[in-house]
Amino acid sequence: MTRIVEHPVTDASAGPYGITVTDDGAVWFTLVHAGQVGRRDVDGSLQFVDLGDTAQPSQLSRATDESVWVTDTTGNRIVHVGRGARDSIRVLNEVSVPTMESSPFGITSLYDGTVWFTELAADALGRVDIMGRVTEFPVGRSDGMASMIAGSGESVWFTLNQGNAVGHVRGGDAAIQYFELPRPASGPVGITVAEDGAVWFAEVLGGALGRIGRDGVLTEVLLPDSDSKPHAITAAPAGGCWFTLWGSNQVGFVSDAGELTLHDLPTPASEPHGIAVAPDGHVWVALERGLLAELA
């Protein structure tokens, strides 16, 4: 039986949103309304770094064993946060996005050290190379709202929230291949690459999870509650994926075969958003009401 423990980290107004876990076991999370990034160490201690009064840190991706990349959506930059002097966390570096007011949002790191991100307001993807240079790639569709992004090998996958499609770039600046969703206005958001190579994504408006197999076949798994609003999704090391249900206040697991298991969160209306799996197999969820949920 899955045990769920909720850890208070802020008040509800700060808004824990994105989350990831680095190889040292630390849980990193964004406070989207407070302009901060937090770190919870394995001993439960908390640290925070302020990105500025106008910052809106949204999503994170692991950079090194003990640092993360963060998108600052309103600040139009990519920020590298990690340990500094006396083990306190601080901003290590930041990279400006060339297109003004592009609203960087989703982010992922590839094995070669490059960092890819989406630009919500510019219909583009961005790539930061190992020298800190940014290249932008138009997605070729207007008002699609490129949302979240996931990487695997040399490939990146991303969702077009308003374009009702999933895009795939097979390495570097290759042409984008699109997979159109079968039902209109499904609102794809979270996306991940599972251990078997299949791509899973969450349809926040469609009440479903989507899957693109390695053979390119797209299928959907309809959720029991069509208003459950699946938001973020992440691959489990042993197979399957974990995902958040913002509308129904749940965390779910889907097997590689499409079988569903749902878990109710203890705090009502906790607003689960980001989700990540730690090296020890525990699942961490950012709850916008000021909590982190741990499933073990």
C-alpha positions as CSV (number, residue, x, y, z in Angstrom):
1,M,0.0,0.0,0.0
2,T,1.3,3.5,-0.9
3,R,2.0,5.8,2.0
4,I,1.5,9.5,1.5
5,V,3.2,12.1,3.7
6,E,2.8,15.8,3.2
7,H,5.6,18.2,4.1
8,P,4.8,21.9,4.7
9,V,7.4,24.1,2.9
10,T,5.7,27.5,2.5
11,D,2.3,29.2,3.0
12,A,-0.3,28.7,0.4
13,S,0.3,32.0,-1.3
14,A,3.8,31.1,-2.5
15,G,2.6,28.3,-4.8
16,P,4.9,25.3,-5.1
17,Y,4.6,24.4,-8.8
18,G,7.5,22.7,-10.6
19,I,9.6,20.0,-8.9
20,T,12.6,17.7,-9.6
21,V,15.1,15.6,-7.5
22,T,18.8,15.7,-8.0
23,D,21.2,12.7,-7.6
24,D,22.1,13.8,-4.1
25,G,18.5,13.1,-3.0
26,A,17.6,16.8,-2.6
27,V,14.1,17.9,-3.7
28,W,14.0,21.1,-5.7
29,F,10.8,23.1,-6.3
30,T,9.7,26.4,-7.7
31,L,7.5,28.9,-5.8
32,V,5.8,30.4,-8.8
33,H,4.0,33.2,-6.9
34,A,6.9,34.1,-4.6
35,G,9.7,34.3,-7.1
36,Q,11.8,31.7,-5.3
37,V,13.4,28.3,-5.8
38,G,13.5,26.0,-2.8
39,R,15.6,23.0,-1.9
40,R,14.6,20.3,0.6
41,D,17.6,18.2,1.7
42,V,17.3,14.5,2.7
43,D,17.4,15.5,6.4
44,G,14.3,17.7,5.8
45,S,16.0,21.1,6.1
46,L,14.9,23.8,3.7
47,Q,16.7,26.5,1.8
48,F,15.4,29.2,-0.6
49,V,16.9,31.5,-3.1
50,D,15.1,34.6,-4.3
51,L,15.1,35.3,-8.0
52,G,13.7,38.8,-7.7
53,D,10.4,40.6,-7.2
54,T,9.2,40.2,-10.8
55,A,10.5,36.6,-11.3
56,Q,8.1,33.7,-12.0
57,P,10.1,30.5,-11.7
58,S,8.1,27.8,-13.4
59,Q,9.7,24.5,-14.3
60,L,13.1,22.8,-13.3
61,S,15.4,20.3,-14.8
62,R,18.4,18.6,-13.2
63,A,21.7,20.2,-14.3
64,T,24.3,18.4,-12.1
65,D,24.2,16.0,-9.1
66,E,23.3,19.0,-6.9
67,S,22.1,21.9,-9.2
68,V,19.1,22.6,-11.4
69,W,18.1,24.7,-14.4
70,V,15.0,26.8,-13.9
71,T,12.8,28.8,-16.3
72,D,11.9,32.3,-15.2
73,T,8.8,32.9,-17.3
74,T,8.3,36.6,-16.6
75,G,12.0,37.3,-16.4
76,N,12.7,35.9,-19.8
77,R,15.7,33.9,-18.7
78,I,17.1,30.5,-17.8
79,V,18.6,30.3,-14.4
80,H,21.2,27.9,-13.0
81,V,20.7,27.4,-9.2
82,G,23.0,25.3,-7.0
83,R,25.2,25.2,-3.9
84,G,27.5,28.1,-3.2
85,A,29.6,29.1,-0.2
86,R,28.9,27.3,3.0
87,D,26.5,25.0,1.1
88,S,23.8,27.7,0.8
89,I,22.0,27.7,-2.5
90,R,22.3,30.6,-4.9
91,V,22.1,31.6,-8.5
92,L,25.2,30.2,-10.2
93,N,24.5,31.6,-13.7
94,E,21.7,32.9,-15.9
95,V,21.1,33.1,-19.6
96,S,18.8,35.7,-21.2
97,V,16.4,34.5,-23.9
98,P,16.9,36.6,-27.1
99,T,13.2,37.0,-28.0
100,M,11.7,39.5,-25.6
101,E,8.6,38.5,-23.6
102,S,8.9,34.9,-25.0
103,S,7.8,33.4,-21.6
104,P,10.1,30.4,-21.2
105,F,8.3,27.6,-19.4
106,G,9.1,23.9,-19.9
107,I,12.7,22.8,-19.6
108,T,14.8,19.6,-20.0
109,S,18.5,18.7,-20.0
110,L,20.1,16.3,-22.5
111,Y,23.1,14.0,-22.0
112,D,25.4,16.2,-24.1
113,G,25.0,19.1,-21.6
114,T,22.6,21.2,-23.7
115,V,19.4,22.5,-22.2
116,W,16.1,22.8,-24.2
117,F,13.1,24.9,-23.2
118,T,9.8,26.0,-24.6
119,E,8.7,29.6,-25.2
120,L,5.0,29.9,-24.4
121,A,4.4,33.3,-26.0
122,A,6.8,33.0,-29.0
123,D,5.8,29.8,-30.7
124,A,9.4,28.6,-30.4
125,L,11.8,26.2,-28.6
126,G,15.2,27.4,-27.3
127,R,18.4,25.5,-26.8
128,V,21.3,26.6,-24.5
129,D,24.6,25.0,-25.6
130,I,27.5,24.2,-23.2
131,M,29.0,27.7,-23.9
132,G,25.8,29.4,-22.7
133,R,24.7,30.4,-26.2
134,V,21.0,30.4,-27.0
135,T,19.5,29.3,-30.3
136,E,15.8,29.6,-31.0
137,F,13.7,27.4,-33.3
138,P,10.2,28.4,-34.5
139,V,7.8,25.5,-34.0
140,G,6.0,26.5,-37.3
141,R,2.6,26.9,-35.8
142,S,1.0,30.1,-34.6
143,D,-0.6,30.5,-31.1
144,G,0.2,26.8,-30.3
145,M,1.6,27.6,-26.8
146,A,4.6,25.3,-26.6
147,S,4.2,24.0,-23.1
148,M,6.3,21.3,-21.4
149,I,9.3,19.4,-22.9
150,A,11.1,16.1,-22.3
151,G,14.4,14.7,-23.7
152,S,15.7,11.3,-24.6
153,G,19.1,10.7,-26.2
154,E,19.4,13.4,-28.9
155,S,15.6,13.9,-29.2
156,V,13.2,16.3,-27.6
157,W,9.4,16.0,-27.3
158,F,7.1,18.9,-26.5
159,T,3.4,19.6,-26.2
160,L,1.4,22.3,-28.0
161,N,-1.2,23.1,-25.4
162,Q,-3.4,25.2,-27.7
163,G,-2.3,23.5,-30.9
164,N,-3.6,20.0,-29.8
165,A,-0.5,18.3,-30.9
166,V,2.8,16.8,-29.7
167,G,6.0,17.7,-31.4
168,H,9.3,15.7,-31.9
169,V,12.7,17.0,-32.8
170,R,15.1,14.1,-33.6
171,G,18.4,15.7,-32.7
172,G,19.8,19.2,-33.2
173,D,17.9,21.5,-35.5
174,A,16.1,18.7,-37.4
175,A,12.6,19.4,-38.8
176,I,9.8,19.0,-36.3
177,Q,7.5,16.0,-36.7
178,Y,4.0,16.5,-35.3
179,F,1.5,14.1,-33.9
180,E,-2.1,15.4,-34.0
181,L,-4.3,14.4,-31.1
182,P,-7.5,12.5,-32.0
183,R,-9.9,14.6,-30.0
184,P,-10.2,18.4,-30.3
185,A,-9.0,20.9,-27.6
186,S,-7.4,18.2,-25.4
187,G,-4.9,20.7,-24.0
188,P,-1.7,18.6,-23.7
189,V,0.7,19.8,-21.0
190,G,3.1,17.5,-19.2
191,I,5.2,15.0,-21.2
192,T,7.8,12.4,-20.4
193,V,9.7,9.5,-22.1
194,A,9.2,6.2,-20.4
195,E,11.8,3.5,-19.9
196,D,10.5,1.5,-22.8
197,G,10.9,4.5,-25.1
198,A,7.3,5.4,-25.4
199,V,6.3,9.0,-24.9
200,W,3.5,9.8,-22.4
201,F,1.7,13.1,-22.0
202,A,-1.2,14.6,-20.0
203,E,-4.3,16.1,-21.6
204,V,-5.4,18.6,-19.0
205,L,-8.6,19.5,-20.9
206,G,-9.3,16.1,-22.4
207,G,-9.3,14.1,-19.2
208,A,-6.9,11.5,-20.6
209,L,-3.3,10.4,-21.0
210,G,-1.7,10.0,-24.4
211,R,0.9,7.6,-25.5
212,I,3.1,7.6,-28.6
213,G,4.8,4.2,-29.0
214,R,8.2,3.7,-30.6
215,D,6.4,2.6,-33.7
216,G,4.7,6.1,-33.9
217,V,1.3,4.9,-33.0
218,L,-0.7,7.3,-30.8
219,T,-3.2,5.9,-28.3
220,E,-5.1,7.4,-25.4
221,V,-6.0,6.2,-21.9
222,L,-9.2,7.9,-20.7
223,L,-9.3,8.7,-17.0
224,P,-12.3,7.8,-14.8
225,D,-13.1,11.5,-14.2
226,S,-13.1,13.6,-17.4
227,D,-12.7,16.7,-15.2
228,S,-9.7,15.4,-13.3
229,K,-7.3,17.7,-15.2
230,P,-4.1,15.6,-15.6
231,H,-1.2,18.1,-15.5
232,A,2.4,16.8,-15.1
233,I,3.8,13.3,-15.8
234,T,7.1,11.6,-15.2
235,A,8.6,8.2,-16.0
236,A,9.2,5.6,-13.3
237,P,12.6,3.8,-13.4
238,A,11.0,0.4,-13.3
239,G,8.5,1.2,-16.0
240,G,5.2,3.1,-16.2
241,C,4.6,6.7,-15.3
242,W,3.4,8.8,-12.4
243,F,1.1,11.8,-13.0
244,T,-0.8,14.5,-11.1
245,L,-4.6,15.1,-11.3
246,W,-5.1,18.7,-10.4
247,G,-8.9,18.7,-10.7
248,S,-9.5,15.6,-8.7
249,N,-6.8,16.1,-6.1
250,Q,-5.0,12.8,-6.8
251,V,-1.8,11.3,-7.9
252,G,-1.9,8.4,-10.4
253,F,0.3,5.7,-11.9
254,V,-0.1,4.2,-15.4
255,S,1.6,1.0,-16.4
256,D,3.3,0.5,-19.7
257,A,0.1,-1.4,-20.7
258,G,-2.2,1.5,-19.8
259,E,-3.5,0.1,-16.4
260,L,-4.3,2.9,-14.0
261,T,-3.9,3.2,-10.2
262,L,-5.1,6.4,-8.4
263,H,-4.3,7.8,-5.0
264,D,-6.2,10.5,-3.1
265,L,-4.2,13.2,-1.5
266,P,-4.8,13.9,2.2
267,T,-5.3,17.6,2.0
268,P,-8.4,18.7,0.1
269,A,-8.0,21.0,-2.9
270,S,-4.2,20.8,-2.5
271,E,-3.7,21.6,-6.3
272,P,-1.0,19.0,-7.3
273,H,1.2,20.2,-10.1
274,G,4.8,19.0,-10.7
275,I,5.9,15.5,-10.0
276,A,9.3,13.7,-9.8
277,V,10.8,10.4,-8.8
278,A,13.8,10.4,-6.5
279,P,16.8,8.0,-6.7
280,D,15.3,6.0,-3.8
281,G,12.1,5.4,-5.7
282,H,10.0,7.8,-3.6
283,V,7.6,10.1,-5.6
284,W,7.5,13.8,-4.9
285,V,4.6,16.1,-5.8
286,A,4.5,19.9,-5.6
287,L,1.2,21.0,-4.1
288,E,0.3,24.6,-4.7
289,R,-1.2,25.0,-1.3
290,G,2.3,25.1,0.3
291,L,3.1,21.5,0.6
292,L,5.3,18.7,-0.9
293,A,3.7,15.3,-1.0
294,E,6.0,12.2,-0.7
295,L,4.7,8.8,-1.8
296,A,6.6,5.7,-0.7
